[in-house]
């Protein structure tokens, strides 16, 4: 699912809201998550999961084509850990599918 599909689905579920308002709400939520991660904060959505950032140190990598050693700068990368409720629902759906 892409963002526009998410916006359309939420707008369908809430016919009293205009699609442009739903899009603004989704954008505000995602921007809030991005801003918090940029500050180094952790964002936890109960039942869904937690977003955080992890620092990766600088290292020496290898160019796969030439085999030459190249320096790779350190960076900060986003990390997502699923919440318990999501894991349970995903695994319950898989277990039901396996039984069928």
C-alpha positions in Angstrom: 0.0 0.0 0.0 1.3 3.4 -0.9 0.5 6.7 0.8 -2.2 7.7 -1.7 -4.0 4.4 -1.2 -3.9 4.8 2.5 -5.4 8.3 2.2 -8.1 7.0 -0.1 -9.0 4.1 2.2 -9.2 6.4 5.3 -11.3 8.9 3.3 -13.7 6.0 2.3 -14.0 5.0 6.0 -14.7 8.6 7.0 -17.1 10.0 4.4 -17.6 13.2 6.5 -14.0 14.2 5.8 -12.7 15.6 2.5 -9.9 13.6 0.9 -7.6 16.6 1.0 -8.1 16.9 4.8 -7.3 13.3 5.2 -4.1 13.8 3.1 -3.1 16.7 5.3 -3.6 14.6 8.5 -1.6 11.7 7.1 1.2 14.1 6.0 1.2 15.8 9.4 1.5 12.4 11.2 4.4 11.3 9.0 6.1 14.7 9.2 5.8 14.5 13.0 7.5 11.1 13.0 10.2 12.2 10.7 10.9 15.4 12.8 11.1 13.3 16.0 13.5 10.8 14.4 15.6 13.7 13.1 15.9 15.0 16.7 17.0 11.5 17.8 13.8 10.8 19.6 11.9 7.5 19.6 8.3 7.3 18.3 6.1 4.6 19.8 2.7 3.8 18.5 1.2 1.3 20.9 0.1 -1.9 19.3 1.7 -0.9 16.0 5.4 -0.5 16.7 8.3 1.8 17.6 10.5 3.9 15.3 14.0 4.8 16.4 17.3 5.7 14.9 20.5 3.7 15.0 24.0 5.1 14.4 26.2 3.1 12.1 29.9 3.9 12.4 32.2 4.7 9.6 33.8 1.6 8.1 35.9 0.3 5.2 33.7 -1.3 2.5 34.6 -3.1 -0.7 33.6 -2.2 -4.2 32.0 -5.5 -5.5 32.9 -4.8 -9.1 36.6 -4.0 -8.6 37.3 -5.4 -5.1 38.8 -2.1 -4.2 38.5 -1.0 -0.5 36.5 2.2 -0.2 35.7 4.3 2.9 32.0 4.4 3.9 31.0 7.3 6.1 29.1 6.8 9.3 25.4 7.4 9.2 22.1 7.3 11.1 19.5 5.0 9.8 15.8 4.5 10.8 14.8 1.4 12.6 11.3 -0.1 13.1 10.3 -2.7 15.7 6.8 -4.1 15.4 4.5 -3.9 18.4 3.1 -7.0 20.1 -0.4 -6.5 18.8 0.8 -6.3 15.2 2.9 -9.5 15.6 0.1 -11.4 17.2 -2.4 -10.3 14.4 0.1 -11.1 11.6 0.9 -14.5 13.1 -2.8 -15.3 13.8 -3.7 -14.6 10.2 -0.8 -16.8 9.0 -1.8 -19.6 11.4 -5.4 -19.5 10.1 -4.2 -19.6 6.5 -2.0 -22.6 7.2 -5.0 -24.5 8.7 -7.2 -23.9 5.7 
